[in-house]
Amino acid sequence: MPTMVERYLNVGGTYLNSETNEIIRKLEGIYGPALHFISNPGNGNDGYINFQVAGMPDDSLFFDLERRKAEIFGLNMFKFQVLRPLNTPSDRGVFVRHLNTPAERDEFAAGFWHY
């Protein structure tokens, strides 16, 4: 039976590049079956992957990702934006966006941010 990540990559994988797929695999290696995807970039989420980890508060997940940024993103951290909603009850989890082009890197700030 395929894992949640394998199912996600099979459905959303057509929208994701290899660098993003690599990040998703690393998240799976760290969080295992507790990793749950809420949405993918192809379903109206403006290029963001939205996920949670079962049993881990969203703020704890955000800070854990920031603590492990070298392990997860490595030298490509400048190509990723990680967001956590603040005082927005309708948004759950953490959002990751791959800043694939120089234009996207100009428009969006890489790194870890609350909004």
LINDAPE-V248541 format. One line per field, one symbol per residue. burial: + if it has 9 or more other ideal C-beta (glycine too) atoms within 8 Angstrom, else -. A space follows every 10 residues. Layout:
# LINDAPE-V248541
burial=???
This chain:
# LINDAPE-V248541
burial=---++-+++- -++--+--++ +-++++++-+ ---++++-++ +---+--+++ +++--+-+-- ++-+++-++- -++---+-++ +++++----- --+++++++- ---++----+ --+--
